[in-house]
Amino acid sequence: MERILVTGGAGYIGSHVVKALGEKGYDVLTYDNLSSGNKWAVLCGGLVVAELADRVVLEHTIQEFKPDAIMHFAANIIVSESVRDPLKYYINNSVNTINLIDSMRRCSVNQFIFSSTAAVYGIPERVPVDEETPLLPINPYGASKLVTELVLRDLARARSGFRYASLRYFNVAGADHQGRIGQAYKESTHLITRTLKAAKGELAQLEIFGTDYPTPDGTCVRDYIHVDDLADAHLLALDYLFEGGRSEVMNCGYGHGYSVREVVETAKKVTGKDFPVRNAVRRPGDPPVLVAESSKLRKMLHWQPRHDDLEYIIRTAWEWEKKQG
């Protein structure tokens, strides 16, 4: 089978993709600085602990491993931090990714899968959000990802042999159904993870930021996709490129959403815990509704999600969270 280099493969989403690649028989190598990833999360293949900024190690790794494609997950992802420290995000998410793309070019690797985000859309005027929605990010995190998308677009136009798939994630949640890997950030900002930490008593209470949005219950609505379904989308995108598919950008979501209150109530049902919840003021920049139009992913890649069920998503995350002590 083909060789796949996975940057950021020790992190939350990357590790699930590495697991899926290994289960399909791919020869996998993870490249990660372990700033937010973990060695134990790499269930398949080898691991190189190094920085993307280290061009010597990076190009040596590519030359030695000779990957047929590269999947790129390594990035900083906390929106609030990106506002406080924008240079960190532009250096890591943009500059270091350009280092990687240039190293690919120098080593004659021509197929690339990019971990992008719905944050490139900013606050869309209409939902569901399709891939033609204007790209108007409202924070450095989204803008840093958009920079890479523009580089990929221009490089694919300039080099006929280079092809990529950019997958724009909506809200990723859940964990491996066997409980081997899951979200292990030190200070997660993800709603479902924070909800479960409140259920465990690690948080004194869960805050709901905004209860006066123009939604059925006044709280924000988001499209939650199980991490294993997202991993499946990456493997289908890989097959698509190996079969000669042209460069594409695709949304990754289920096409419907759940409100914050619905997530909280489902978490209470799954965990059996009636944890305290406090209403708080809105956070700046939160759109009322963010739901993916994902028909492109479904039609072009024949993607059929297996876990489109909020209870299942939360249950797998809860089983993982309980193992964390």
GIURZI-V150632 format. One record per pair of residues at least 24 apart in sequence whose ideal C-beta (glycine too) atoms are under 6 Angstrom apart, sorted by the first residue. I is the first residue (numbers start at 1). J is the second residue. Records with the same first field share a line. If there is no record, write none. Layout:
I=J, J
This chain:
1=25, 26
2=68
3=27, 67, 68
4=28, 67, 69
5=29, 65, 67, 70
6=30, 71
7=31, 72, 74
8=32, 73, 74
10=34, 37, 38, 41, 42
11=36, 37
12=183
13=73
14=73
15=41, 181
16=227, 231
17=231, 234
18=42, 44
19=43
20=231, 235
29=65
41=181
52=96, 99, 100
53=96
58=103
59=103
62=103, 107
63=107
67=109
69=111
70=104, 109, 112
71=113
72=114
73=115
78=189
79=139, 141
82=139, 140, 141
83=139
86=140
89=140, 141, 144
90=144
93=144
94=144, 147
97=148
98=151
110=161, 162
111=163, 241
112=164
113=165, 237
114=166
116=145, 166, 168
117=145, 168, 169
118=168, 170
120=145, 146
123=287
127=289, 291
128=291, 292, 293
129=293
130=293
131=249, 251
138=285
156=247
163=241, 247
164=247
165=237, 248
166=249
167=250, 252
168=251
169=252
170=223, 225, 253, 292
171=222, 224
172=225, 227, 230
173=224, 313
174=226, 227, 313, 316, 317
175=316, 317, 320
177=316
179=319, 320, 323
182=320
191=263
192=317
195=264, 267
196=317, 318, 321
198=275
199=271, 273, 275
205=276, 278
206=277
207=278, 280
208=260, 279
209=280, 282, 283
210=282
211=279
213=288
214=288
215=259, 288
217=259, 261
219=259, 260, 261
220=260, 286
221=257, 259, 289
222=257, 290
223=253, 254, 257, 291, 292
224=313
225=252, 253, 254
226=307, 313
229=305, 307
233=303
236=301, 303
240=301
250=296, 297
251=292, 294
253=292, 294
254=308
255=292, 294
257=291
258=310
266=310, 311, 314
267=314
270=314, 315, 318
271=318
